[in-house]
Amino acid sequence: MTPPDPVSAAPAAPPAAPPLAGLRVLDLATLFAGPLAATLLGDFGADVVKVEHPRKPDPSRGHGPSKDGVGLWWKVLGRNKRTVTLDLSTPGGRDILLRLVRTADVVVENFRPGTLEKWDLGWPELSAANPRLVLARVTGFGQFGPYAHRPGFGTLAEAMSGFAALTGEPDAAPTLPPFGLADSIAGLTTAYAIMTALAARDRTGEGQVVDTALIEPILAALGPHPTWYDQLGHVQPRTGNRSQNNAPRGTYLTADGTWVAVSTSAQSIAERVMVLVGRPDLIDAPWFATGEGRARHADVLDEAVGGWIARHSRADVVAAFEKAEAAVAPVQDVRDVMADPQYQALDTITTVDDPELGPLRMQNVLFRLSATPGSVRWAGRPHGADTEEVLTELGLTPADLAELRAEGAV
């Protein structure tokens, strides 16, 4: 008898714990940037406890379309979180939060500056309860400065940062994005800031405050504009889909009434595109040798590229560009995204079984780790669904819970 293969006969190794297992995050924030930061941590195993007011849930539960009365945005933003209710302005709610803080690594909040302090839950009180705590504070304008106490939303950050002034056609109004761009960038930034503060805590043993202002991360995403202005006095105008740094670049209509986007940031790509569209003669023009020179002659290049694309279907355009090793992508709406074979291969849109709605499709975790991957373990849960479980873990008895309910604290 052939002896069993020792490798195949060995029991399968248990799956590795997610990288943030054992990290506890208290999400006190509402709407988008702060809660998104907590979601990103939960995706990789952090125990995220979402704390909402007993009578005023996170407004994101009611944002956008709903199904059977269940907000769909919340299903994404609230995933991988346990939900509890606490009124932090009551003595009982304050006491329970401090007890939770003693068990936590991170608190995320986005109240206006001074609100936690009004409830005697500012940094002195929180850090006294847990000196290793990281407190992430997300506001429109930061914790200090002349605008600190103004209400702040992503739309204001998109306007103030210079983003809207750059976006849109030259002869049209500045354009705001139809989604939470500044909030999303700030959420990503805050998650990174929290992990940075936790890395520092590993060395010092002490927590600290993270101060994220919505107006700053989106400004960082705009690149060198402040430096261009500082050194050259250069103010970039609105150029629509065109770039001041290279051409051809933009969106082009195909013969079957769909759109594709073309990029030629690299000189070699620009040359391949002009060969493909039958205008290799333009490559020899002196101005073609630099991206800035090509941008100054965008009308000529767009006529050549746009005219060729207009004579071909989108499928043929994409196939021809791929064969020529030139850069093109279809302009896709959400229907195309859901069916795209590359997104399918990456499982970018994954399916989650939800007790309220059944199979539910949403974006997967942001990146893949080969040894300790993240996952969407569950979608956003009902308001206060885990209050009893989480507070019982703190040692509260049914009588304690009844007393808190009578007070209106939970």
Contacts in CASP RR format, 6 or more apart in sequence:
PFRMAT RR
TARGET T0000
AUTHOR 0000-0000-0000
METHOD contacts of the structure
MODEL  1
MTPPDPVSAAPAAPPAAPPLAGLRVLDLATLFAGPLAATLLGDFGADVVK
VEHPRKPDPSRGHGPSKDGVGLWWKVLGRNKRTVTLDLSTPGGRDILLRL
VRTADVVVENFRPGTLEKWDLGWPELSAANPRLVLARVTGFGQFGPYAHR
PGFGTLAEAMSGFAALTGEPDAAPTLPPFGLADSIAGLTTAYAIMTALAA
RDRTGEGQVVDTALIEPILAALGPHPTWYDQLGHVQPRTGNRSQNNAPRG
TYLTADGTWVAVSTSAQSIAERVMVLVGRPDLIDAPWFATGEGRARHADV
LDEAVGGWIARHSRADVVAAFEKAEAAVAPVQDVRDVMADPQYQALDTIT
TVDDPELGPLRMQNVLFRLSATPGSVRWAGRPHGADTEEVLTELGLTPAD
LAELRAEGAV
16 371 0 8 1.000
16 372 0 8 1.000
17 372 0 8 1.000
18 44 0 8 1.000
18 45 0 8 1.000
18 372 0 8 1.000
18 373 0 8 1.000
18 374 0 8 1.000
18 375 0 8 1.000
19 44 0 8 1.000
19 45 0 8 1.000
19 369 0 8 1.000
19 372 0 8 1.000
19 374 0 8 1.000
20 41 0 8 1.000
20 42 0 8 1.000
20 44 0 8 1.000
20 45 0 8 1.000
20 46 0 8 1.000
21 45 0 8 1.000
21 46 0 8 1.000
22 45 0 8 1.000
22 46 0 8 1.000
22 47 0 8 1.000
23 41 0 8 1.000
23 45 0 8 1.000
23 46 0 8 1.000
23 47 0 8 1.000
23 105 0 8 1.000
23 106 0 8 1.000
23 198 0 8 1.000
24 46 0 8 1.000
24 47 0 8 1.000
24 48 0 8 1.000
24 49 0 8 1.000
24 103 0 8 1.000
24 104 0 8 1.000
24 105 0 8 1.000
24 106 0 8 1.000
25 38 0 8 1.000
25 41 0 8 1.000
25 42 0 8 1.000
25 46 0 8 1.000
25 47 0 8 1.000
25 48 0 8 1.000
25 49 0 8 1.000
25 104 0 8 1.000
25 105 0 8 1.000
25 106 0 8 1.000
25 107 0 8 1.000
25 108 0 8 1.000
26 49 0 8 1.000
26 51 0 8 1.000
26 97 0 8 1.000
26 100 0 8 1.000
26 101 0 8 1.000
26 104 0 8 1.000
26 106 0 8 1.000
26 107 0 8 1.000
26 108 0 8 1.000
27 34 0 8 1.000
27 35 0 8 1.000
27 38 0 8 1.000
27 48 0 8 1.000
27 49 0 8 1.000
27 50 0 8 1.000
27 51 0 8 1.000
27 81 0 8 1.000
27 108 0 8 1.000
28 51 0 8 1.000
28 88 0 8 1.000
28 107 0 8 1.000
28 108 0 8 1.000
28 109 0 8 1.000
28 110 0 8 1.000
28 111 0 8 1.000
29 35 0 8 1.000
29 37 0 8 1.000
29 38 0 8 1.000
29 108 0 8 1.000
29 109 0 8 1.000
29 110 0 8 1.000
29 138 0 8 1.000
30 52 0 8 1.000
30 58 0 8 1.000
30 59 0 8 1.000
30 60 0 8 1.000
30 110 0 8 1.000
31 58 0 8 1.000
31 59 0 8 1.000
31 60 0 8 1.000
31 63 0 8 1.000
31 110 0 8 1.000
31 183 0 8 1.000
32 60 0 8 1.000
32 77 0 8 1.000
32 180 0 8 1.000
32 183 0 8 1.000
32 184 0 8 1.000
32 187 0 8 1.000
33 110 0 8 1.000
33 138 0 8 1.000
33 154 0 8 1.000
33 182 0 8 1.000
33 183 0 8 1.000
33 184 0 8 1.000
33 186 0 8 1.000
33 187 0 8 1.000
33 190 0 8 1.000
33 212 0 8 1.000
33 214 0 8 1.000
34 108 0 8 1.000
34 110 0 8 1.000
34 136 0 8 1.000
34 138 0 8 1.000
34 186 0 8 1.000
34 187 0 8 1.000
34 190 0 8 1.000
35 50 0 8 1.000
35 58 0 8 1.000
35 60 0 8 1.000
35 77 0 8 1.000
35 78 0 8 1.000
35 108 0 8 1.000
36 77 0 8 1.000
36 183 0 8 1.000
36 184 0 8 1.000
36 187 0 8 1.000
36 188 0 8 1.000
36 190 0 8 1.000
36 191 0 8 1.000
37 108 0 8 1.000
37 136 0 8 1.000
37 138 0 8 1.000
37 187 0 8 1.000
37 188 0 8 1.000
37 190 0 8 1.000
37 191 0 8 1.000
37 194 0 8 1.000
38 46 0 8 1.000
38 48 0 8 1.000
38 50 0 8 1.000
38 81 0 8 1.000
38 108 0 8 1.000
39 48 0 8 1.000
39 76 0 8 1.000
39 77 0 8 1.000
39 78 0 8 1.000
39 79 0 8 1.000
39 80 0 8 1.000
39 81 0 8 1.000
40 187 0 8 1.000
40 188 0 8 1.000
40 191 0 8 1.000
40 366 0 8 1.000
41 48 0 8 1.000
41 106 0 8 1.000
41 191 0 8 1.000
41 194 0 8 1.000
42 48 0 8 1.000
42 80 0 8 1.000
42 81 0 8 1.000
43 79 0 8 1.000
43 80 0 8 1.000
43 365 0 8 1.000
43 366 0 8 1.000
43 374 0 8 1.000
43 375 0 8 1.000
43 376 0 8 1.000
44 365 0 8 1.000
44 369 0 8 1.000
44 372 0 8 1.000
44 374 0 8 1.000
45 80 0 8 1.000
45 374 0 8 1.000
46 106 0 8 1.000
47 82 0 8 1.000
48 80 0 8 1.000
48 81 0 8 1.000
48 82 0 8 1.000
49 81 0 8 1.000
49 82 0 8 1.000
49 83 0 8 1.000
49 84 0 8 1.000
49 100 0 8 1.000
49 104 0 8 1.000
49 386 0 8 1.000
49 390 0 8 1.000
50 58 0 8 1.000
50 78 0 8 1.000
50 81 0 8 1.000
50 82 0 8 1.000
50 83 0 8 1.000
50 84 0 8 1.000
51 84 0 8 1.000
51 85 0 8 1.000
51 86 0 8 1.000
51 88 0 8 1.000
51 97 0 8 1.000
51 100 0 8 1.000
52 58 0 8 1.000
52 83 0 8 1.000
52 84 0 8 1.000
52 85 0 8 1.000
52 86 0 8 1.000
52 383 0 8 1.000
52 384 0 8 1.000
53 85 0 8 1.000
53 86 0 8 1.000
53 87 0 8 1.000
53 88 0 8 1.000
54 85 0 8 1.000
54 86 0 8 1.000
54 87 0 8 1.000
54 408 0 8 1.000
54 409 0 8 1.000
54 410 0 8 1.000
55 87 0 8 1.000
57 383 0 8 1.000
58 74 0 8 1.000
60 73 0 8 1.000
60 74 0 8 1.000
60 77 0 8 1.000
61 71 0 8 1.000
61 73 0 8 1.000
61 74 0 8 1.000
61 383 0 8 1.000
62 71 0 8 1.000
62 73 0 8 1.000
62 74 0 8 1.000
63 71 0 8 1.000
63 73 0 8 1.000
63 74 0 8 1.000
64 71 0 8 1.000
64 72 0 8 1.000
64 73 0 8 1.000
65 71 0 8 1.000
65 72 0 8 1.000
66 72 0 8 1.000
67 357 0 8 1.000
68 356 0 8 1.000
68 357 0 8 1.000
70 356 0 8 1.000
70 357 0 8 1.000
74 380 0 8 1.000
75 354 0 8 1.000
75 357 0 8 1.000
75 360 0 8 1.000
75 362 0 8 1.000
75 379 0 8 1.000
75 380 0 8 1.000
76 362 0 8 1.000
76 363 0 8 1.000
76 379 0 8 1.000
76 380 0 8 1.000
77 380 0 8 1.000
78 379 0 8 1.000
78 380 0 8 1.000
78 381 0 8 1.000
79 352 0 8 1.000
79 362 0 8 1.000
79 376 0 8 1.000
79 377 0 8 1.000
79 378 0 8 1.000
79 379 0 8 1.000
79 380 0 8 1.000
80 376 0 8 1.000
80 377 0 8 1.000
80 378 0 8 1.000
81 380 0 8 1.000
81 381 0 8 1.000
82 381 0 8 1.000
82 385 0 8 1.000
82 386 0 8 1.000
82 389 0 8 1.000
82 390 0 8 1.000
83 380 0 8 1.000
83 381 0 8 1.000
83 382 0 8 1.000
83 383 0 8 1.000
83 384 0 8 1.000
83 385 0 8 1.000
83 386 0 8 1.000
83 387 0 8 1.000
84 384 0 8 1.000
84 386 0 8 1.000
84 387 0 8 1.000
84 390 0 8 1.000
84 391 0 8 1.000
84 410 0 8 1.000
85 383 0 8 1.000
85 384 0 8 1.000
85 387 0 8 1.000
85 410 0 8 1.000
86 93 0 8 1.000
86 96 0 8 1.000
86 97 0 8 1.000
86 409 0 8 1.000
86 410 0 8 1.000
87 93 0 8 1.000
87 408 0 8 1.000
87 409 0 8 1.000
87 410 0 8 1.000
88 94 0 8 1.000
88 97 0 8 1.000
88 116 0 8 1.000
88 119 0 8 1.000
88 121 0 8 1.000
89 119 0 8 1.000
90 407 0 8 1.000
90 408 0 8 1.000
90 409 0 8 1.000
91 407 0 8 1.000
91 409 0 8 1.000
92 404 0 8 1.000
92 407 0 8 1.000
92 409 0 8 1.000
93 404 0 8 1.000
93 409 0 8 1.000
93 410 0 8 1.000
94 119 0 8 1.000
94 120 0 8 1.000
94 121 0 8 1.000
96 391 0 8 1.000
96 394 0 8 1.000
96 396 0 8 1.000
96 404 0 8 1.000
96 409 0 8 1.000
96 410 0 8 1.000
97 121 0 8 1.000
98 121 0 8 1.000
98 125 0 8 1.000
98 126 0 8 1.000
98 129 0 8 1.000
99 394 0 8 1.000
100 390 0 8 1.000
100 394 0 8 1.000
101 107 0 8 1.000
101 126 0 8 1.000
101 129 0 8 1.000
101 130 0 8 1.000
101 133 0 8 1.000
102 129 0 8 1.000
102 130 0 8 1.000
103 394 0 8 1.000
104 130 0 8 1.000
104 133 0 8 1.000
105 132 0 8 1.000
105 133 0 8 1.000
105 134 0 8 1.000
105 198 0 8 1.000
106 133 0 8 1.000
106 134 0 8 1.000
106 135 0 8 1.000
106 136 0 8 1.000
106 194 0 8 1.000
106 198 0 8 1.000
107 126 0 8 1.000
107 133 0 8 1.000
107 134 0 8 1.000
107 135 0 8 1.000
107 136 0 8 1.000
108 136 0 8 1.000
108 138 0 8 1.000
108 190 0 8 1.000
108 194 0 8 1.000
109 116 0 8 1.000
109 135 0 8 1.000
109 136 0 8 1.000
109 137 0 8 1.000
109 138 0 8 1.000
110 137 0 8 1.000
110 138 0 8 1.000
110 139 0 8 1.000
111 139 0 8 1.000
112 139 0 8 1.000
112 149 0 8 1.000
112 151 0 8 1.000
113 137 0 8 1.000
113 139 0 8 1.000
113 142 0 8 1.000
113 143 0 8 1.000
113 144 0 8 1.000
113 148 0 8 1.000
113 149 0 8 1.000
114 122 0 8 1.000
116 122 0 8 1.000
116 126 0 8 1.000
123 135 0 8 1.000
123 209 0 8 1.000
126 133 0 8 1.000
126 135 0 8 1.000
127 133 0 8 1.000
127 135 0 8 1.000
127 207 0 8 1.000
131 205 0 8 1.000
131 206 0 8 1.000
131 207 0 8 1.000
132 201 0 8 1.000
132 205 0 8 1.000
132 206 0 8 1.000
132 207 0 8 1.000
133 207 0 8 1.000
134 194 0 8 1.000
134 197 0 8 1.000
134 198 0 8 1.000
134 201 0 8 1.000
134 207 0 8 1.000
134 208 0 8 1.000
134 209 0 8 1.000
134 210 0 8 1.000
135 208 0 8 1.000
135 209 0 8 1.000
135 210 0 8 1.000
136 190 0 8 1.000
136 193 0 8 1.000
136 194 0 8 1.000
136 197 0 8 1.000
136 209 0 8 1.000
136 210 0 8 1.000
136 212 0 8 1.000
137 143 0 8 1.000
137 209 0 8 1.000
137 210 0 8 1.000
137 211 0 8 1.000
137 212 0 8 1.000
138 186 0 8 1.000
138 187 0 8 1.000
138 190 0 8 1.000
138 212 0 8 1.000
138 214 0 8 1.000
139 148 0 8 1.000
139 152 0 8 1.000
139 212 0 8 1.000
139 213 0 8 1.000
139 214 0 8 1.000
140 150 0 8 1.000
140 152 0 8 1.000
140 153 0 8 1.000
140 154 0 8 1.000
140 156 0 8 1.000
140 157 0 8 1.000
140 213 0 8 1.000
140 214 0 8 1.000
140 215 0 8 1.000
141 147 0 8 1.000
141 148 0 8 1.000
141 150 0 8 1.000
141 152 0 8 1.000
141 213 0 8 1.000
141 214 0 8 1.000
141 215 0 8 1.000
142 148 0 8 1.000
142 211 0 8 1.000
142 212 0 8 1.000
142 213 0 8 1.000
143 211 0 8 1.000
152 214 0 8 1.000
153 214 0 8 1.000
154 180 0 8 1.000
154 181 0 8 1.000
154 182 0 8 1.000
154 183 0 8 1.000
154 186 0 8 1.000
154 214 0 8 1.000
155 176 0 8 1.000
155 182 0 8 1.000
156 214 0 8 1.000
156 215 0 8 1.000
157 163 0 8 1.000
157 182 0 8 1.000
157 186 0 8 1.000
157 214 0 8 1.000
157 215 0 8 1.000
157 218 0 8 1.000
158 164 0 8 1.000
158 176 0 8 1.000
158 177 0 8 1.000
158 181 0 8 1.000
158 182 0 8 1.000
158 218 0 8 1.000
159 174 0 8 1.000
159 176 0 8 1.000
160 215 0 8 1.000
161 182 0 8 1.000
161 215 0 8 1.000
161 218 0 8 1.000
161 219 0 8 1.000
161 222 0 8 1.000
162 219 0 8 1.000
162 222 0 8 1.000
162 225 0 8 1.000
163 177 0 8 1.000
163 181 0 8 1.000
163 182 0 8 1.000
163 218 0 8 1.000
163 222 0 8 1.000
164 174 0 8 1.000
164 175 0 8 1.000
164 176 0 8 1.000
165 174 0 8 1.000
165 238 0 8 1.000
166 222 0 8 1.000
166 225 0 8 1.000
166 236 0 8 1.000
166 238 0 8 1.000
167 174 0 8 1.000
167 175 0 8 1.000
167 176 0 8 1.000
167 177 0 8 1.000
167 238 0 8 1.000
167 240 0 8 1.000
168 174 0 8 1.000
168 175 0 8 1.000
168 238 0 8 1.000
168 240 0 8 1.000
169 238 0 8 1.000
169 240 0 8 1.000
170 237 0 8 1.000
170 238 0 8 1.000
170 239 0 8 1.000
170 240 0 8 1.000
172 238 0 8 1.000
174 238 0 8 1.000
181 218 0 8 1.000
182 214 0 8 1.000
182 215 0 8 1.000
182 217 0 8 1.000
182 218 0 8 1.000
183 214 0 8 1.000
185 217 0 8 1.000
185 218 0 8 1.000
185 221 0 8 1.000
186 212 0 8 1.000
186 213 0 8 1.000
186 214 0 8 1.000
186 217 0 8 1.000
186 218 0 8 1.000
187 212 0 8 1.000
187 217 0 8 1.000
188 217 0 8 1.000
189 212 0 8 1.000
189 216 0 8 1.000
189 217 0 8 1.000
189 220 0 8 1.000
190 210 0 8 1.000
190 212 0 8 1.000
193 210 0 8 1.000
193 212 0 8 1.000
194 210 0 8 1.000
197 207 0 8 1.000
197 208 0 8 1.000
197 210 0 8 1.000
200 207 0 8 1.000
200 208 0 8 1.000
201 207 0 8 1.000
201 208 0 8 1.000
219 226 0 8 1.000
225 236 0 8 1.000
228 234 0 8 1.000
228 236 0 8 1.000
229 235 0 8 1.000
236 244 0 8 1.000
241 249 0 8 1.000
241 250 0 8 1.000
241 251 0 8 1.000
242 249 0 8 1.000
242 250 0 8 1.000
242 295 0 8 1.000
242 298 0 8 1.000
243 249 0 8 1.000
243 250 0 8 1.000
243 295 0 8 1.000
244 292 0 8 1.000
244 295 0 8 1.000
245 265 0 8 1.000
245 291 0 8 1.000
245 292 0 8 1.000
245 295 0 8 1.000
246 263 0 8 1.000
246 264 0 8 1.000
246 265 0 8 1.000
246 270 0 8 1.000
246 291 0 8 1.000
246 292 0 8 1.000
246 294 0 8 1.000
246 295 0 8 1.000
247 264 0 8 1.000
247 270 0 8 1.000
247 291 0 8 1.000
247 293 0 8 1.000
247 294 0 8 1.000
247 295 0 8 1.000
247 297 0 8 1.000
247 298 0 8 1.000
247 301 0 8 1.000
247 302 0 8 1.000
248 262 0 8 1.000
248 264 0 8 1.000
248 270 0 8 1.000
248 273 0 8 1.000
248 294 0 8 1.000
248 298 0 8 1.000
248 301 0 8 1.000
248 302 0 8 1.000
248 304 0 8 1.000
248 305 0 8 1.000
248 306 0 8 1.000
249 262 0 8 1.000
249 263 0 8 1.000
249 264 0 8 1.000
249 265 0 8 1.000
249 298 0 8 1.000
250 261 0 8 1.000
250 262 0 8 1.000
250 263 0 8 1.000
250 302 0 8 1.000
251 259 0 8 1.000
251 260 0 8 1.000
251 261 0 8 1.000
251 262 0 8 1.000
251 331 0 8 1.000
252 259 0 8 1.000
252 260 0 8 1.000
252 261 0 8 1.000
252 262 0 8 1.000
252 302 0 8 1.000
252 305 0 8 1.000
252 306 0 8 1.000
252 307 0 8 1.000
252 309 0 8 1.000
252 310 0 8 1.000
253 259 0 8 1.000
253 306 0 8 1.000
253 309 0 8 1.000
253 310 0 8 1.000
254 260 0 8 1.000
254 309 0 8 1.000
254 310 0 8 1.000
254 312 0 8 1.000
254 313 0 8 1.000
254 314 0 8 1.000
254 317 0 8 1.000
255 310 0 8 1.000
255 311 0 8 1.000
255 312 0 8 1.000
255 313 0 8 1.000
256 313 0 8 1.000
256 314 0 8 1.000
257 314 0 8 1.000
258 314 0 8 1.000
258 330 0 8 1.000
258 331 0 8 1.000
259 314 0 8 1.000
259 330 0 8 1.000
259 331 0 8 1.000
260 309 0 8 1.000
260 314 0 8 1.000
260 317 0 8 1.000
260 318 0 8 1.000
260 328 0 8 1.000
260 329 0 8 1.000
260 330 0 8 1.000
260 331 0 8 1.000
261 328 0 8 1.000
261 329 0 8 1.000
261 330 0 8 1.000
261 331 0 8 1.000
262 273 0 8 1.000
262 305 0 8 1.000
262 309 0 8 1.000
262 321 0 8 1.000
262 326 0 8 1.000
262 327 0 8 1.000
262 328 0 8 1.000
263 269 0 8 1.000
263 327 0 8 1.000
263 328 0 8 1.000
264 270 0 8 1.000
264 273 0 8 1.000
264 294 0 8 1.000
264 326 0 8 1.000
264 327 0 8 1.000
265 327 0 8 1.000
267 289 0 8 1.000
267 290 0 8 1.000
267 291 0 8 1.000
269 325 0 8 1.000
269 326 0 8 1.000
269 327 0 8 1.000
270 288 0 8 1.000
270 291 0 8 1.000
270 294 0 8 1.000
271 283 0 8 1.000
272 324 0 8 1.000
272 325 0 8 1.000
272 326 0 8 1.000
273 305 0 8 1.000
273 321 0 8 1.000
273 324 0 8 1.000
273 326 0 8 1.000
274 280 0 8 1.000
274 282 0 8 1.000
274 283 0 8 1.000
274 288 0 8 1.000
274 301 0 8 1.000
274 304 0 8 1.000
275 283 0 8 1.000
275 324 0 8 1.000
276 308 0 8 1.000
276 320 0 8 1.000
276 321 0 8 1.000
276 324 0 8 1.000
276 326 0 8 1.000
277 304 0 8 1.000
277 305 0 8 1.000
277 306 0 8 1.000
277 307 0 8 1.000
277 308 0 8 1.000
277 309 0 8 1.000
278 304 0 8 1.000
278 308 0 8 1.000
279 304 0 8 1.000
282 288 0 8 1.000
282 300 0 8 1.000
282 301 0 8 1.000
282 304 0 8 1.000
285 297 0 8 1.000
287 293 0 8 1.000
287 294 0 8 1.000
287 296 0 8 1.000
287 297 0 8 1.000
288 294 0 8 1.000
288 297 0 8 1.000
294 301 0 8 1.000
309 317 0 8 1.000
312 320 0 8 1.000
314 330 0 8 1.000
317 328 0 8 1.000
318 328 0 8 1.000
318 329 0 8 1.000
318 330 0 8 1.000
321 327 0 8 1.000
321 328 0 8 1.000
322 328 0 8 1.000
330 336 0 8 1.000
332 340 0 8 1.000
337 343 0 8 1.000
337 349 0 8 1.000
338 349 0 8 1.000
338 361 0 8 1.000
343 349 0 8 1.000
346 364 0 8 1.000
346 368 0 8 1.000
347 364 0 8 1.000
348 363 0 8 1.000
348 364 0 8 1.000
349 361 0 8 1.000
349 362 0 8 1.000
349 363 0 8 1.000
349 364 0 8 1.000
350 361 0 8 1.000
350 362 0 8 1.000
350 363 0 8 1.000
350 364 0 8 1.000
350 376 0 8 1.000
351 359 0 8 1.000
351 360 0 8 1.000
351 361 0 8 1.000
352 359 0 8 1.000
352 360 0 8 1.000
352 361 0 8 1.000
352 362 0 8 1.000
352 376 0 8 1.000
352 378 0 8 1.000
352 379 0 8 1.000
353 359 0 8 1.000
353 360 0 8 1.000
354 360 0 8 1.000
354 378 0 8 1.000
354 379 0 8 1.000
354 380 0 8 1.000
356 382 0 8 1.000
357 379 0 8 1.000
360 379 0 8 1.000
362 376 0 8 1.000
362 379 0 8 1.000
364 376 0 8 1.000
365 373 0 8 1.000
365 374 0 8 1.000
365 375 0 8 1.000
365 376 0 8 1.000
387 401 0 8 1.000
387 410 0 8 1.000
388 401 0 8 1.000
391 400 0 8 1.000
391 401 0 8 1.000
391 404 0 8 1.000
391 410 0 8 1.000
392 401 0 8 1.000
396 404 0 8 1.000
401 410 0 8 1.000
404 410 0 8 1.000
END
